[in-house]
Amino acid sequence: LVLVAHGSRDPRALATVTALAERVREQRPGLAVRLGHIELNEPLLTDTLQDLTAQATGQAVGRAVGQAVLVPLLLSRGQHVKRDIPAAAACFPDLGTRVAAPLGPHPLLAEALHARLLQAGWPERPAGAGA
């Protein structure tokens, strides 16, 4: 499993995706969970895919040397999901890759948005709304 983050100049973003990767590892012991960034942070996605390919070499020639599911930690199917991530995966034809859908839209994101609004002081019910 490769979690694909955008990357950011803000170091808090790297801390956030690193913590997410660690949480996934805790929830799925035995599953190799890696992180790759599209830009700005290391490891870059291409470096992660190169490492996975190198680790898997030595298997039979002529077939995929390993498997990886790339999960974009992005909200929509923008250019990174439609073009950049598949292009990075295509650079490693011996690594069998699949690109999962981005995180949104998903009902859990709407719940998280609602929770964040409440934390920011948004009223549970607008003034004048019925019970």
N, C-alpha and C positions, 0 to 999 in steps of 0.2 A: 504494500500500500504506500503510495507516494502522495502526501498532502502537498498540493501546489498552491503556494501563497503568492501574492502579487509582489511583495517586497516594499520596503518603505525606508525613508531616511530617518524616521522616528524610531529609536531603539525600543520603544514600548511595543511596537507592532511585532518585532522579532520575538520579544518575550512572550507575547500573546500566542503566536502560532507555535512556538516551542512548547509552551504549556499545554496547548491543545494536543499536540503530537504525543506528549507524555501521558495525557489523560487517555487518549485512544490506546496507547500501549498498555496502560493499566487495565482497561476494560477488555482488551483482546490479547491476553498473554499468549505468546507463541507466534503472533503475527508480526512480521517485520514491518515497522512503520518508519518511513523516511520522510524527510522534508525537502522540498525543492522550491526555489523562488524564480519567478519569471524575470525579475530584474532587481537591482539595488542591494539585495542581501545575498549572503552565502549560506548554504550552498545554493548555487544556481541549479535550476531544473536539469539542465544539460549535464552538469557535474554529477548530480545524483543518478541520472540515468547511465552515465558512463561508469560510475562505481558499481551499479547493479549489473551492468553488462560484464564488467571485469570479474566480479565475484562469481558470475554464473558460467564463465568460460570453462572449457574442459568437458562440457557435455557434448553430445553428438552433434557433429557438423551438419548443416543443412536443415536444422529445425531451430525453433526459438530456444535460446539458451536460458531463458527465465521468463517470468511473467510479472507484470506490474499493472496495477490499476491506479490511474492518476485521478485524484479527487480535487477538483478546483475549489479552493476556499474563496470563491467569488460568488456574487449574488446573481449574476445574469449571464446569458450566452453572448457576451460581447466578443471583441476581436481576440482577446487572450484565449477564450475557450474555443472559439471557432477556428482560429488560425494559429496562434503562437504555441499553444500546448501541443496540438497535433504535429506541428512542424518540428518541435523539439523531439517528440517521440519518433518521428520518421527518420531522424538522424541515427537511430539505433535499431535497424531492422531486425537484428538478431534477438532483440528483447521484445517479447510479446507484450504489447501494451494495449490497454483499453482506457478511454477517457470517460469518466463518470459525468453525470450532469452537474452543473453548478448548484450551490446551496439553495438558491431561490428560484422560483417562489416555492416556499414550503410552509405549511401551517405552523410549524414550530418557530419560524422566523416572525410570523405575525404575533405569536405569543410573547416572544422576546421583545419585540417592538413595543407592545402594550406595557410590559413590565418596565421598560426603560422610560416610557412616557410617565408612568406613575412615579418612578424614582425621581424624575425631573420636576415633579410637582403638578403634573397634569391631573385635573380632577377625575375621579373614578367615573362620575356621571356629570355631563355638562349642566350648568345652572339651568333650571327650568325643565329638565328632563323628568319624565314620569318615573315612578318607582318601578 
